[in-house]
Amino acid sequence: MTGQTSAESPGAAPAAAGRGDYTGAVYGSLLAASVVVGAGSLGSFPRLELVLLLLCTGVVFWAAHVFARLFGERIAYVSPNGHEIRRVCLAERPILEAAVPPAVAVAVSPLLGLGPEGAVWLALGVAVAGQVGWAAAAAFRAGASWRIVLAAGAVNLVLGLLIVAFKVALKL
């Protein structure tokens, strides 16, 4: 071990790209919650529209993060060859995946007897639960104490509740 970080060691993968990194899932869940609030505050809408909006927004933000990592952060250390592009695409995949549970919640909401407003609340709850769960899982996998795991979950719950508060405020 040389003690060098990935920024100091050419060709090294960033530590955050490891299997236990849930940053993208936490970020993607917060993004999905924001999309749900934004779409839900505009009134009634077809469910398919919200499902597609969630998934397409996830794809766009995933692609933006892939581009930023390949050409912003990494280009100085690793040429963006096919292997590196695939690796970064996979590393950023949790951003994309985080949009799926809220989209599924919207899609199945008619089976639960929910109208459009109920679908929005269900999707928002799923997104916030995902955000809290991924944050706590990240802290746990990193070996943090239970106190830190709970703190990570609590901080992300507060962020999620801020999104909920914005939704309520937009309806007033």
Backbone as numpy.savetxt, mean C-alpha at the origin, in Angstrom:
# Nx Ny Nz CAx CAy CAz Cx Cy Cz
31.87 -8.61 6.41 31.04 -7.42 6.41 31.91 -6.18 6.41
31.57 -5.27 5.54 32.35 -4.05 5.46 31.68 -2.90 6.18
30.41 -3.08 6.55 29.71 -1.99 7.21 29.12 -1.00 6.22
29.30 -1.26 4.91 28.76 -0.35 3.92 27.28 -0.58 3.74
26.56 0.50 3.50 25.15 0.39 3.15 25.06 0.15 1.67
23.85 -0.13 1.18 23.67 -0.36 -0.25 24.04 0.88 -1.05
23.87 2.06 -0.45 24.21 3.29 -1.16 25.73 3.44 -1.29
26.46 2.79 -0.38 27.91 2.89 -0.42 28.55 1.76 -1.21
27.82 0.69 -1.42 28.36 -0.49 -2.06 27.71 -0.72 -3.41
28.43 -0.42 -4.50 27.86 -0.57 -5.82 27.36 -2.00 -6.06
26.15 -2.09 -6.63 25.58 -3.39 -6.97 24.81 -4.05 -5.85
24.87 -3.50 -4.64 24.17 -4.11 -3.53 22.70 -3.73 -3.57
21.86 -4.68 -3.22 20.42 -4.39 -3.15 20.13 -3.64 -1.87
19.18 -2.73 -1.91 18.84 -2.00 -0.69 18.25 -2.95 0.35
18.51 -2.67 1.60 18.00 -3.51 2.68 16.48 -3.58 2.66
15.82 -2.51 2.26 14.37 -2.46 2.26 13.75 -3.39 1.22
14.53 -3.90 0.30 13.98 -4.76 -0.75 13.86 -6.20 -0.30
14.22 -6.50 0.93 14.16 -7.87 1.41 12.74 -8.39 1.53
12.64 -9.70 1.73 11.33 -10.36 1.81 10.46 -9.82 2.91
11.03 -9.40 4.01 10.26 -8.95 5.15 9.86 -7.49 5.10
10.06 -6.82 4.00 9.73 -5.40 3.89 8.28 -5.24 3.45
7.48 -4.66 4.33 6.06 -4.45 4.05 5.74 -2.98 3.81
6.76 -2.18 3.59 6.55 -0.75 3.37 5.57 -0.51 2.23
5.75 -1.21 1.13 4.87 -1.03 -0.02 3.44 -1.41 0.29
3.23 -2.47 1.09 1.88 -2.89 1.45 1.21 -1.86 2.36
1.96 -1.30 3.30 1.41 -0.26 4.17 1.07 0.97 3.33
1.99 1.38 2.50 1.78 2.54 1.63 0.61 2.29 0.67
0.57 1.11 0.06 -0.50 0.79 -0.87 -1.86 0.75 -0.20
-1.92 0.28 1.04 -3.18 0.26 1.78 -3.66 1.68 2.09
-2.73 2.54 2.47 -3.08 3.95 2.72 -3.54 4.62 1.43
-2.87 4.31 0.34 -3.27 4.83 -0.97 -4.67 4.35 -1.33
-4.95 3.06 -1.13 -6.28 2.52 -1.44 -7.35 3.19 -0.59
-7.07 3.40 0.68 -8.04 4.08 1.55 -8.31 5.49 1.03
-7.27 6.17 0.59 -7.45 7.53 0.06 -8.28 7.53 -1.22
-8.04 6.55 -2.08 -8.82 6.43 -3.32 -10.29 6.19 -2.98
-10.54 5.30 -2.03 -11.93 5.00 -1.64 -12.61 6.25 -1.12
-11.93 7.00 -0.26 -12.52 8.22 0.29 -12.78 9.24 -0.82
-11.81 9.42 -1.69 -11.98 10.38 -2.79 -13.14 10.01 -3.69
-13.21 8.75 -4.07 -14.29 8.30 -4.96 -15.62 8.31 -4.22
-15.63 7.87 -2.99 -16.86 7.79 -2.22 -17.45 9.13 -1.86
-16.62 10.17 -1.82 -17.12 11.50 -1.46 -17.81 12.18 -2.64
-17.68 11.61 -3.82 -18.25 12.24 -5.01 -19.69 11.80 -5.27
-20.24 10.96 -4.41 -21.62 10.52 -4.58 -21.70 9.08 -5.04
-22.86 8.71 -5.56 -23.09 7.35 -6.00 -22.28 7.04 -7.25
-21.90 5.78 -7.41 -21.05 5.37 -8.51 -21.27 3.88 -8.76
-20.98 3.43 -9.95 -21.01 1.97 -10.18 -19.86 1.30 -9.44
-20.13 0.16 -8.84 -19.08 -0.55 -8.09 -17.89 -0.90 -8.98
-18.18 -1.30 -10.21 -17.10 -1.66 -11.12 -16.14 -0.48 -11.31
-16.67 0.72 -11.32 -15.83 1.91 -11.47 -14.86 2.04 -10.31
-15.32 1.81 -9.09 -14.43 1.90 -7.93 -13.42 0.76 -7.92
-13.86 -0.44 -8.28 -12.92 -1.58 -8.36 -11.80 -1.25 -9.34
-12.18 -0.78 -10.53 -11.17 -0.44 -11.55 -10.30 0.73 -11.11
-10.90 1.72 -10.46 -10.12 2.87 -9.97 -9.08 2.42 -8.95
-9.47 1.54 -8.04 -8.52 1.03 -7.04 -7.38 0.27 -7.72
-7.74 -0.65 -8.61 -6.71 -1.47 -9.25 -5.82 -0.64 -10.18
-6.40 0.25 -10.95 -5.60 1.07 -11.87 -4.70 2.04 -11.12
-5.20 2.61 -10.03 -4.36 3.50 -9.22 -3.20 2.72 -8.62
-3.48 1.50 -8.16 -2.40 0.65 -7.64 -1.35 0.38 -8.69
-1.78 0.10 -9.92 -0.84 -0.16 -11.02 0.01 1.08 -11.31
-0.63 2.24 -11.37 0.10 3.47 -11.68 1.13 3.79 -10.59
0.74 3.66 -9.32 1.70 3.96 -8.25 2.79 2.91 -8.18
2.46 1.64 -8.45 3.47 0.60 -8.52 4.49 0.93 -9.61
3.99 1.29 -10.81 4.89 1.63 -11.92 5.75 2.85 -11.58
5.17 3.83 -10.93 5.93 5.02 -10.54 7.04 4.66 -9.56
6.75 3.78 -8.62 7.77 3.37 -7.67 8.87 2.53 -8.34
8.47 1.67 -9.26 9.47 0.89 -10.00 10.38 1.83 -10.77
9.80 2.78 -11.48 10.59 3.74 -12.24 11.53 4.52 -11.33
11.00 5.01 -10.21 11.82 5.80 -9.28 12.99 4.98 -8.75
12.74 3.72 -8.41 13.82 2.88 -7.89 14.84 2.55 -8.95
14.38 2.29 -10.18 15.31 1.92 -11.25 16.14 3.11 -11.71
15.52 4.26 -11.86 16.21 5.38 -12.49 16.53 6.50 -11.54
15.98 6.49 -10.36 16.30 7.52 -9.40 17.34 7.07 -8.41
17.04 5.98 -7.76 17.86 5.50 -6.66 18.96 4.55 -7.12
18.68 3.67 -8.06 19.56 2.56 -8.36 20.53 2.79 -9.51
20.23 3.67 -10.44 21.00 3.76 -11.68 22.48 4.06 -11.42
22.76 4.74 -10.32 24.16 5.05 -10.01 24.94 3.80 -9.62
24.25 2.74 -9.19 24.93 1.56 -8.68 24.74 0.30 -9.51
23.58 0.18 -10.16 23.27 -1.02 -10.92 22.62 -0.61 -12.23
23.14 -1.11 -13.33 22.51 -0.84 -14.63 21.15 -1.51 -14.66
20.13 -0.82 -15.16 18.78 -1.41 -15.18 18.64 -2.46 -16.28
19.24 -3.64 -16.08 19.12 -4.75 -17.02 17.83 -5.52 -16.72
17.55 -6.54 -17.51 16.32 -7.31 -17.34 16.16 -7.91 -15.96
17.25 -8.46 -15.42 17.19 -9.05 -14.08 16.86 -7.99 -13.03
17.50 -6.86 -13.11 17.27 -5.78 -12.13 15.85 -5.24 -12.25
15.35 -5.10 -13.46 13.98 -4.61 -13.66 12.99 -5.59 -13.03
13.15 -6.89 -13.27 12.26 -7.88 -12.66 12.35 -7.86 -11.14
13.56 -7.73 -10.63 13.75 -7.71 -9.18 13.03 -6.52 -8.55
13.17 -5.35 -9.16 12.53 -4.15 -8.62 11.01 -4.25 -8.78
10.54 -4.77 -9.91 9.09 -4.95 -10.09 8.52 -5.84 -8.99
9.21 -6.91 -8.67 8.75 -7.80 -7.60 8.85 -7.15 -6.23
9.92 -6.39 -6.00 10.10 -5.74 -4.71 8.99 -4.71 -4.45
8.52 -4.07 -5.49 7.47 -3.04 -5.34 6.06 -3.62 -5.46
5.95 -4.91 -5.71 4.65 -5.56 -5.89 3.66 -5.35 -4.74
4.08 -5.25 -3.49 3.10 -5.05 -2.41 2.24 -3.79 -2.58
2.76 -2.76 -3.24 1.94 -1.57 -3.49 0.74 -1.95 -4.33
0.99 -2.72 -5.35 -0.06 -3.19 -6.25 -1.02 -4.14 -5.53
-0.47 -5.07 -4.79 -1.28 -6.08 -4.10 -2.19 -5.48 -3.04
-1.78 -4.37 -2.43 -2.58 -3.77 -1.36 -3.91 -3.22 -1.88
-4.01 -2.97 -3.17 -5.28 -2.48 -3.73 -6.29 -3.60 -3.92
-5.84 -4.83 -3.92 -6.74 -5.96 -4.22 -7.79 -6.20 -3.13
-7.43 -6.30 -1.84 -8.48 -6.55 -0.84 -9.61 -5.50 -0.82
-9.30 -4.19 -0.86 -10.42 -3.24 -0.92 -11.24 -3.37 -2.20
-10.59 -3.68 -3.32 -11.31 -3.87 -4.58 -12.23 -5.09 -4.48
-11.75 -6.16 -3.88 -12.57 -7.35 -3.69 -13.75 -7.03 -2.75
-13.49 -6.24 -1.72 -14.56 -5.85 -0.79 -15.67 -5.12 -1.54
-15.30 -4.22 -2.43 -16.31 -3.51 -3.23 -17.05 -4.49 -4.13
-16.31 -5.39 -4.75 -16.91 -6.35 -5.68 -17.91 -7.28 -4.99
-17.63 -7.70 -3.76 -18.52 -8.62 -3.07 -19.58 -7.92 -2.23
-19.51 -6.61 -2.14 -20.45 -5.88 -1.28 -21.92 -6.13 -1.63
-22.31 -6.33 -2.89 -23.72 -6.65 -3.15 -24.15 -7.98 -2.52
-23.22 -8.93 -2.44 -23.53 -10.21 -1.81 -23.81 -10.06 -0.32
-23.29 -8.97 0.24 -23.50 -8.69 1.67 -24.70 -7.77 1.88
-25.37 -7.43 0.79 -26.54 -6.55 0.88 -26.20 -5.09 1.09
-25.00 -4.68 0.71 -24.57 -3.30 0.91 -24.82 -2.46 -0.33
-25.28 -1.25 -0.11 -25.42 -0.29 -1.19 -24.08 0.37 -1.45
-24.06 1.37 -2.34 -22.78 2.03 -2.67 -22.08 2.64 -1.45
-22.81 3.28 -0.55 -22.18 3.87 0.63 -21.62 2.78 1.54
-22.34 1.69 1.69 -21.85 0.56 2.49 -20.61 -0.06 1.87
-20.59 -0.12 0.52 -19.42 -0.66 -0.17 -18.19 0.20 0.09
-18.38 1.51 0.09 -17.27 2.43 0.38 -16.75 2.21 1.79
-17.65 2.12 2.76 -17.22 1.92 4.14 -16.53 0.57 4.33
-17.04 -0.46 3.66 -16.40 -1.77 3.75 -14.99 -1.72 3.16
-14.86 -1.14 1.98 -13.54 -1.03 1.34 -12.58 -0.20 2.18
-13.08 0.86 2.76 -12.25 1.71 3.61 -11.78 0.93 4.85
-12.69 0.19 5.46 -12.32 -0.62 6.61 -11.29 -1.68 6.27
-11.45 -2.32 5.12 -10.50 -3.33 4.67 -9.13 -2.70 4.42
-9.11 -1.53 3.78 -7.84 -0.86 3.50 -7.12 -0.45 4.78
-7.86 0.11 5.73 -7.25 0.53 7.00 -6.77 -0.69 7.78
-7.58 -1.75 7.80 -7.16 -2.99 8.50 -5.88 -3.54 7.85
-5.81 -3.49 6.53 -4.60 -3.94 5.85 -3.40 -3.12 6.24
-3.58 -1.82 6.27 -2.49 -0.92 6.63 -1.98 -1.22 8.03
-2.89 -1.36 8.99 -2.50 -1.65 10.37 -1.84 -3.02 10.46
-2.44 -3.99 9.80 -1.90 -5.36 9.83 -0.51 -5.45 9.23
-0.30 -4.82 8.08 1.01 -4.87 7.44 2.06 -4.14 8.28
1.69 -3.03 8.90 2.65 -2.30 9.74 3.06 -3.14 10.94
2.09 -3.78 11.58 2.40 -4.63 12.73 3.22 -5.84 12.29
2.88 -6.43 11.15 3.64 -7.58 10.65 5.08 -7.18 10.34
5.26 -6.00 9.77 6.61 -5.54 9.45 7.44 -5.40 10.72
6.86 -4.80 11.74 7.59 -4.62 12.99 7.90 -5.98 13.62
6.93 -6.89 13.58 7.12 -8.22 14.15 8.22 -8.98 13.43
8.17 -8.97 12.08 9.18 -9.68 11.29 10.58 -9.08 11.47
10.61 -7.79 11.79 11.91 -7.14 12.01 12.48 -7.48 13.38
11.71 -8.21 14.20 12.19 -8.59 15.52 11.93 -7.55 16.59
11.03 -6.63 16.33 10.73 -5.58 17.30 10.03 -6.17 18.52
10.12 -5.46 19.62 9.41 -5.88 20.83 7.91 -5.72 20.60
7.11 -6.38 21.45 5.66 -6.27 21.31 5.20 -4.83 21.47
5.91 -4.08 22.27 5.58 -2.67 22.47 5.72 -1.90 21.15
6.80 -2.17 20.41 7.02 -1.51 19.12 6.02 -2.01 18.08
5.71 -3.30 18.10 4.72 -3.86 17.18 3.38 -3.15 17.40
2.98 -3.03 18.66 1.72 -2.34 18.97 1.78 -0.87 18.58
2.93 -0.24 18.80 3.07 1.17 18.43 2.97 1.34 16.92
3.59 0.46 16.16 3.50 0.54 14.70 2.05 0.39 14.24
1.36 -0.56 14.83 -0.05 -0.73 14.50 -0.87 0.49 14.90
-0.61 1.02 16.08 -1.37 2.18 16.58 -1.14 3.42 15.71
0.10 3.67 15.35 0.39 4.84 14.50 -0.33 4.70 13.16
-0.31 3.51 12.60 -0.99 3.31 11.32 -2.50 3.34 11.47
-3.01 2.94 12.62 -4.44 3.08 12.86 -4.82 4.55 12.91
-4.00 5.36 13.56 -4.27 6.81 13.61 -4.25 7.40 12.19
-3.28 6.99 11.37 -3.25 7.48 9.99 -4.50 7.06 9.23
-4.91 5.81 9.42 -6.12 5.33 8.78 -7.36 6.07 9.27
-7.41 6.34 10.57 -8.55 7.07 11.12 -8.58 8.51 10.63
-7.42 9.08 10.33 -7.39 10.41 9.71 -8.07 10.39 8.34
-7.81 9.33 7.59 -8.47 9.17 6.29 -9.98 9.05 6.50
-10.40 8.27 7.50 -11.83 8.13 7.82 -12.41 9.49 8.20
-11.68 10.25 9.01 -12.15 11.57 9.41 -12.31 12.48 8.19
-11.40 12.39 7.24 -11.54 13.18 6.02 -12.80 12.79 5.27
-13.09 11.50 5.23 -14.30 11.04 4.55 -15.54 11.63 5.21
-15.59 11.56 6.54 -16.73 12.11 7.27 -16.83 13.62 7.04
-15.69 14.31 7.10 -15.69 15.77 6.89 -16.15 16.14 5.49
-15.82 15.34 4.51 -16.23 15.63 3.13 -17.73 15.49 2.94
-18.37 14.70 3.80 -19.81 14.49 3.70 -20.61 15.56 4.44
-19.96 16.37 5.25 -20.67 17.42 6.03 -21.01 18.61 5.18
